[in-house]
Amino acid sequence: MTARRYIDRRLLIAALLAALPLLIFPMASRILRFFRFSSPIPKDVPDSSPPVFRNVPAPGVDEYYPLNDPPIGTPYSSDEFPQNKDIPKLFTPYKIRDVEFKNRIWVSPMCQYSAVDGHMTDWHLVHIGGFAARGAGSIMLEATAVTPEGRITPECAGIWSDTHIAPIKRIVDFAHGQGTTVGIQLAHAGRKASTLAPWVQDRRHKAGGEGSKSTVAREVEGGWPANVVGPSDIPFADTYPIPKALGVEEIKDIIQAYVDAVERCKKIGFDFIEIHGAHGYLIHSFYSPISNKRTDDYGGSLPNRLRLALEITRAIRKVWDKPLLFRLSATDWAKEEKDENGEWVSWGIQQSIELSKLLSKEGVDLIDVSSGGNHVGQQIPIGPGYQVPFAKQIKEAIPNLAIGAVGLITDPRQSVEILQSGSADVLFYARELLRHADFPLFAAQELGVAVKPAGQYERAWSRMLTPK
């Protein structure tokens, strides 16, 4: 017994010694970080000694990220770089309320279908972090559901629970550490919920057989086809779930879910919020006569169809004092907006202008102008900047409202032309950034502007960083 007790004691001591670094390291690293970056220069250093240079950290974040000054994607002074005397509008700052955006190249929200029970993962950190490190003026996180049933797919991101806060905050803190503003798109998929991720749909279609054309995520696949909701019981297409028409109390619950999500956004530290009111999801399906056949206060007339969008906006603005954006679809791409009797039969630019005016009165600061997604028979004349004309029409109708343009904007000179023409105030980029994450730096180089790359990447941009 004595020998066993002696051996057990030795094992206990060994275990404690092994665990000691795990206990000490976090505290030690904080202490070392404090002395490395926060301690004053010793008083006994002679005034004639060389100045002290340090790889100082970016302020306001817990992790150590080297400070980039000026922020990545910001033009250098023309005193140092004469070519910067005439900066294209694409690289000029833009301010909404108290938030300044360093340039007009903004990352559009792009679904990644890579979350676990709504929780963002390291994939999202790398995805968003790459844009933050490469000069984007601002970044918007993907459509993030305010309720579990509001996800497009089982793997879409969510913000209906406090457990979603920490993984999102980690991403936002990293972007802030690179000097980049970050927002989030709050969403509810409505009648287009409970579908499979695009590449999973492709596998189903290729497999053939019964049900191979369906986009529905069944319960066995993590979906909730029996709990899909919309303004009316009209599916987006015969391959989609049949939605249940929402009751008035259920609508109120969804509005409250948006408010609860905003409270979480405050804890995370977002710089702005966008309401997703486009692409056939819940809000769009309410304001379009194609999908809304209700006869109560939320259907029929144009004011009734706009009611949900305005109530959600009003509720959010009551608890959110930072920039608020709204993405709308400017058209359903159906044949006509009105019939021969003057009745609204689909959604189009006339109604979009009216909605934008009302949203502005409710405190929306910027309209993000997209299109389509609500009419299965849509015929879109896709081409470079194909949605920009809608942005221009809304801007001309409401000059004091900020407008963002999106859709096949892929070229630096095309971008400058859109801004210079007054069609939009900022530009959103999506697939071009997936193909070309350093598009902001590439655009600057192509336009002859010297902007700040990340210090870690400066050696790759020597041509841009040559004074001319």
C-alpha positions in Angstrom: 0.0 0.0 0.0 2.9 2.3 0.9 4.5 1.8 -2.5 1.2 2.4 -4.4 0.6 5.5 -2.4 4.1 6.7 -3.3 3.5 6.0 -7.0 0.1 7.7 -7.0 1.7 10.8 -5.3 4.4 10.9 -8.0 1.8 10.6 -10.8 -0.2 13.4 -9.2 2.9 15.7 -9.0 3.8 14.9 -12.6 0.2 15.7 -13.8 0.3 19.0 -11.9 3.7 19.9 -13.4 2.4 19.0 -16.9 -0.7 21.2 -16.5 1.2 24.2 -15.0 2.2 25.7 -18.4 -1.5 25.6 -19.5 -2.4 27.6 -16.4 0.5 30.0 -16.5 0.7 30.7 -20.2 -2.5 32.7 -20.7 -1.6 35.0 -17.8 2.1 35.2 -18.9 1.2 36.1 -22.5 -1.0 38.9 -21.4 1.8 40.2 -19.1 4.4 40.0 -21.8 2.0 41.6 -24.3 1.5 44.5 -21.9 5.2 45.1 -21.4 6.0 44.6 -25.0 3.5 47.1 -26.3 2.3 49.2 -23.4 5.3 49.9 -21.2 6.9 53.4 -21.6 10.4 53.8 -22.9 12.8 53.5 -20.0 13.7 56.9 -18.5 17.4 56.1 -18.5 17.5 56.0 -22.4 19.5 59.1 -23.5 17.5 61.7 -25.5 20.2 61.4 -28.2 19.5 57.6 -28.7 17.8 56.4 -31.9 14.0 56.4 -31.8 12.3 53.2 -30.8 10.3 51.4 -33.5 7.9 48.6 -32.6 5.5 46.3 -34.5 2.7 47.8 -32.5 -0.8 46.1 -32.2 -4.0 47.3 -33.8 -6.0 49.0 -31.0 -9.4 47.9 -29.7 -9.0 44.1 -30.2 -7.8 41.5 -27.7 -5.7 39.5 -30.2 -2.3 40.8 -31.5 -2.6 42.0 -35.1 0.1 44.4 -36.4 -1.2 47.9 -36.9 -1.6 49.0 -40.5 -1.5 52.8 -40.7 -3.2 54.0 -42.7 -5.7 51.2 -42.8 -5.4 48.6 -45.6 -7.0 49.9 -48.8 -6.6 53.6 -47.9 -4.7 55.8 -50.4 -1.3 57.2 -49.2 -0.7 60.9 -49.1 0.1 62.6 -52.4 3.1 64.2 -50.7 4.7 60.8 -50.6 3.0 59.5 -53.8 2.4 62.2 -56.4 0.2 59.9 -58.4 -2.4 60.3 -55.7 -3.2 63.9 -56.4 -6.4 62.9 -58.2 -8.0 60.0 -56.3 -10.7 58.2 -58.2 -14.0 58.2 -56.4 -13.7 54.4 -55.9 -11.0 55.1 -53.3 -12.5 58.1 -51.5 -14.0 57.6 -48.1 -17.7 57.5 -47.5 -19.5 58.4 -44.2 -22.9 57.2 -42.9 -23.9 58.7 -39.6 -20.8 58.3 -37.4 -19.2 55.5 -39.4 -16.6 56.2 -42.0 -15.9 53.7 -44.7 -12.4 53.9 -46.1 -13.3 53.3 -49.7 -16.3 52.4 -51.9 -15.4 48.7 -52.6 -17.8 46.8 -50.3 -18.1 43.0 -49.9 -21.6 41.8 -50.7 -23.1 39.2 -48.3 -22.5 35.8 -49.8 -24.0 32.6 -48.3 -21.4 30.0 -47.5 -23.7 27.1 -46.4 -21.0 26.1 -43.8 -22.5 26.8 -40.4 -23.3 24.2 -37.7 -26.7 24.8 -36.1 -26.4 28.4 -37.2 -22.9 28.8 -35.7 -20.3 30.3 -38.0 -17.0 28.4 -38.2 -13.3 28.8 -39.1 -14.4 28.7 -42.7 -16.2 32.0 -42.2 -13.2 33.5 -40.3 -10.9 32.7 -43.2 -13.5 33.8 -45.8 -14.2 37.2 -44.2 -10.6 37.6 -42.9 -9.2 37.3 -46.4 -11.3 40.3 -47.6 -10.3 42.3 -44.5 -6.6 41.7 -45.1 -6.9 42.8 -48.8 -8.3 46.3 -48.7 -12.1 46.1 -48.9 -13.8 49.3 -47.8 -16.3 47.3 -45.8 -17.5 43.7 -45.4 -21.0 42.4 -44.9 -21.5 39.0 -43.4 -23.8 36.6 -45.2 -27.6 36.4 -44.8 -27.9 35.4 -41.2 -31.2 34.0 -40.0 -33.2 35.5 -37.1 -35.0 32.2 -36.5 -34.0 28.6 -37.1 -36.8 28.2 -39.7 -35.6 31.4 -41.4 -32.5 29.7 -42.8 -32.2 28.9 -46.5 -30.4 25.6 -45.9 -29.7 23.6 -42.7 -26.1 24.9 -43.0 -26.9 28.6 -43.1 -25.7 31.0 -40.4 -28.0 32.1 -37.6 -28.2 34.7 -34.9 -31.3 33.5 -33.0 -29.4 32.3 -30.0 -26.8 33.9 -27.7 -24.5 30.9 -28.5 -24.1 32.4 -31.9 -22.4 35.6 -30.5 -18.9 34.3 -29.7 -18.1 32.7 -33.1 -19.4 35.8 -35.0 -17.5 38.2 -32.7 -14.3 36.4 -33.4 -14.7 37.2 -37.1 -15.7 40.8 -36.5 -12.8 41.4 -34.1 -10.3 40.1 -36.7 -11.8 42.4 -39.4 -11.6 45.3 -37.0 -8.0 44.4 -36.3 -7.3 45.0 -40.0 -9.0 48.4 -39.9 -12.1 47.3 -41.8 -15.7 48.1 -40.9 -18.1 45.1 -40.7 -21.8 44.6 -41.0 -24.3 41.8 -41.1 -27.3 41.0 -43.3 -30.3 39.9 -41.1 -32.6 37.6 -43.0 -35.6 35.3 -43.0 -35.8 32.9 -46.0 -39.6 32.7 -45.9 -41.0 30.3 -48.6 -37.5 29.6 -49.9 -36.3 28.0 -46.6 -35.4 24.3 -46.0 -33.5 23.7 -49.2 -30.3 21.9 -49.9 -27.0 23.7 -50.4 -26.4 24.3 -54.1 -23.6 21.7 -54.5 -25.7 19.2 -52.6 -28.7 19.9 -54.9 -26.3 19.3 -57.9 -25.5 15.8 -56.5 -29.2 15.0 -56.1 -30.0 16.2 -59.6 -27.1 14.1 -61.1 -28.2 11.0 -59.2 -31.5 11.0 -61.0 -34.5 8.9 -59.9 -37.5 9.9 -57.8 -37.3 13.3 -56.2 -34.1 14.2 -58.0 -35.4 17.5 -59.2 -36.5 18.6 -55.7 -34.5 21.3 -53.9 -36.2 20.5 -50.5 -34.1 19.6 -47.5 -36.1 16.8 -45.9 -36.1 16.2 -42.1 -33.7 13.4 -42.6 -31.4 15.9 -44.3 -31.7 18.4 -41.5 -34.6 20.4 -43.0 -38.0 21.5 -41.8 -40.2 21.3 -44.9 -43.4 21.2 -42.7 -42.5 24.5 -41.0 -41.7 26.7 -44.1 -43.7 29.9 -44.0 -44.7 32.8 -46.3 -47.3 35.4 -46.9 -49.5 32.9 -48.7 -49.4 29.1 -49.3 -47.8 29.6 -52.7 -44.4 27.8 -53.2 -41.6 29.6 -55.1 -41.6 26.6 -57.6 -43.0 23.1 -57.7 -39.5 21.9 -56.5 -39.7 24.0 -53.3 -41.6 23.4 -50.1 -45.2 24.5 -49.9 -45.3 27.3 -47.3 -47.8 27.9 -44.6 -49.4 31.4 -44.6 -48.3 33.3 -41.5 -50.8 34.4 -39.0 -50.7 38.0 -37.6 -49.3 36.8 -34.2 -46.6 34.8 -36.0 -45.6 37.9 -38.0 -45.2 39.8 -34.7 -43.0 37.0 -33.4 -40.8 37.3 -36.4 -40.5 41.1 -36.0 -39.5 40.5 -32.4 -36.9 38.0 -33.6 -35.3 40.7 -35.7 -35.2 43.0 -32.7 -33.6 40.2 -30.6 -31.0 39.7 -33.3 -30.1 43.4 -33.3 -29.4 43.2 -29.5 -26.9 40.4 -30.3 -25.4 42.5 -33.0 -24.7 45.2 -30.4 -22.8 42.7 -28.3 -20.8 41.5 -31.2 -19.8 45.0 -32.3 -21.1 45.4 -35.8 -20.7 48.8 -37.5 -23.9 48.5 -39.5 -26.9 46.2 -40.2 -28.6 45.4 -43.5 -32.2 44.1 -43.7 -32.4 41.4 -46.4 -35.6 42.4 -48.3 -34.7 40.9 -51.7 -34.3 37.7 -53.8 -37.7 36.2 -53.0 -37.1 35.7 -49.3 -39.7 36.6 -46.6 -39.8 40.4 -46.9 -39.7 40.4 -50.7 -42.4 37.7 -50.9 -44.7 40.0 -48.8 -44.2 43.1 -50.9 -44.5 41.4 -54.3 -48.1 40.8 -55.7 -46.8 37.6 -57.3 -46.3 35.9 -54.0 -48.6 37.8 -51.7 -52.3 36.9 -52.1 -53.4 37.9 -48.6 -56.6 39.8 -47.9 -55.8 41.2 -44.5 -53.6 44.2 -43.5 -50.5 42.5 -44.9 -51.8 42.0 -48.4 -53.7 43.5 -51.4 -52.9 47.2 -51.7 -49.4 48.5 -52.1 -49.3 50.0 -48.5 -50.5 46.7 -47.1 -47.8 44.7 -49.0 -45.1 47.1 -47.8 -46.3 46.9 -44.2 -44.0 44.0 -43.1 -40.9 45.7 -44.5 -41.7 48.9 -42.8 -42.6 47.4 -39.5 -39.4 45.4 -39.3 -37.4 48.5 -40.2 -39.2 50.6 -37.6 -38.6 48.0 -34.9 -34.9 47.8 -35.7 -34.4 51.5 -35.9 -35.8 51.9 -32.4 -33.0 49.8 -30.9 -30.2 50.5 -33.4 -28.6 53.9 -33.9 -25.8 53.0 -36.3 -26.0 52.8 -40.1 -29.0 50.8 -41.4 -29.2 49.4 -44.9 -31.9 47.6 -46.8 -31.4 45.3 -49.8 -34.4 45.2 -52.1 -35.1 43.6 -55.5 -35.9 46.4 -57.9 -37.9 44.1 -60.1 -39.3 40.5 -60.3 -38.3 40.4 -63.9 -41.8 39.5 -64.9 -43.4 40.8 -68.1 -45.1 43.8 -66.6 -45.5 45.7 -63.3 -49.2 46.6 -64.0 -51.9 45.0 -66.1 -54.1 46.8 -68.6 -56.5 47.9 -65.8 -53.7 49.6 -63.9 -53.5 46.9 -61.2 -50.1 45.8 -59.8 -49.4 42.3 -60.9 -45.7 42.0 -60.2 -42.9 44.0 -58.5 -41.0 46.6 -60.4 -39.1 49.9 -60.2 -42.1 52.1 -59.6 -43.0 50.3 -56.4 -39.3 50.0 -55.5 -39.0 53.8 -55.6 -42.1 54.2 -53.4 -40.7 51.6 -50.9 -37.3 53.3 -50.8 -38.9 56.7 -50.0 -40.8 55.1 -47.1 -37.8 53.3 -45.9 -35.8 56.5 -45.9 -38.5 58.1 -43.7 -38.2 55.1 -41.3 -34.4 55.8 -40.9 -32.8 53.6 -43.5 -29.5 55.2 -44.6 -28.7 53.2 -47.8 -30.7 51.1 -50.3 -28.7 48.2 -51.7 -30.3 47.7 -55.1 -30.5 44.1 -56.4 -33.2 42.3 -58.4 -35.1 39.1 -59.0 -35.4 35.9 -57.0 -39.2 35.8 -56.5 -40.6 34.8 -59.9 -39.7 31.3 -61.1 -40.2 32.4 -64.7 -37.9 35.5 -64.4 -36.0 36.4 -67.6 -32.9 38.4 -66.7 -30.9 40.1 -69.4 -27.6 39.4 -67.6 -24.6 41.5 -68.6 -22.0 43.8 -67.1 -23.6 46.1 -64.5 -27.1 44.9 -65.5 -28.7 46.1 -62.2 -27.0 49.5 -62.1 -29.8 51.2 -64.1 -32.2 50.4 -61.3 -29.9 51.9 -58.7 -29.6 55.0 -60.9 -33.4 55.4 -61.1 -33.8 55.2 -57.4 -30.9 57.6 -56.8 -32.4 60.1 -59.3 -35.8 59.9 -57.5 -34.3 60.2 -54.0 -31.0 62.2 -54.4 -30.3 62.5 -50.6 -30.6 58.7 -50.0 -27.4 56.7 -50.3 -27.5 54.0 -52.9 -25.4 50.9 -53.4 -25.2 49.1 -56.8 -24.4 45.4 -57.2 -24.3 42.8 -60.0 -21.6 41.9 -62.5 -19.4 44.8 -61.5 -16.0 43.3 -62.2 -13.7 45.9 -63.6 -11.9 48.9 -61.9 -12.7 51.4 -64.7 -16.3 50.2 -64.9 -16.5 50.8 -61.2 -15.2 54.3 -61.5 -17.6 55.1 -64.3 -20.6 53.9 -62.2 -19.7 56.2 -59.3 -18.7 59.2 -61.4 -22.0 59.0 -63.3 -23.9 59.4 -60.0 -25.7 56.0 -60.4 -24.6 54.9 -56.9 -22.6 56.0 -53.9 -20.9 52.7 -53.1 -20.5 49.4 -55.0 -21.0 45.8 -53.7 -18.9 43.0 -55.1 -19.6 39.3 -54.8 -18.3 36.7 -57.2 -15.5 38.9 -58.5 -14.1 38.9 -54.9 -14.5 35.1 -54.7 -12.4 34.8 -57.9 -10.1 37.7 -57.0 -9.9 38.4 -53.2 -7.3 41.2 -53.7 -9.5 43.1 -56.2 -9.3 46.3 -54.1 -5.5 46.3 -54.4 -5.6 45.2 -58.0 -8.1 48.0 -58.8 -5.8 50.6 -57.2 -2.8 49.4 -59.2 -4.8 49.4 -62.4 -6.1 52.9 -61.7 -2.6 54.2 -60.8 -3.4 54.8 -57.1 -1.0 53.9 -54.3 -3.0 52.4 -51.4 -1.9 50.7 -48.2 -1.5 46.9 -48.5 -1.3 44.8 -45.4 2.3 45.1 -44.1 2.6 41.4 -44.3 1.8 41.5 -48.1 3.6 44.7 -49.1 6.4 42.9 -51.0 3.8 41.7 -53.5 2.7 45.2 -54.4 6.0 47.0 -55.1 4.8 48.2 -58.6 1.9 50.0 -57.0 4.0 51.3 -54.2 6.5 53.1 -56.4 6.1 56.9 -56.3 5.4 58.4 -59.7 
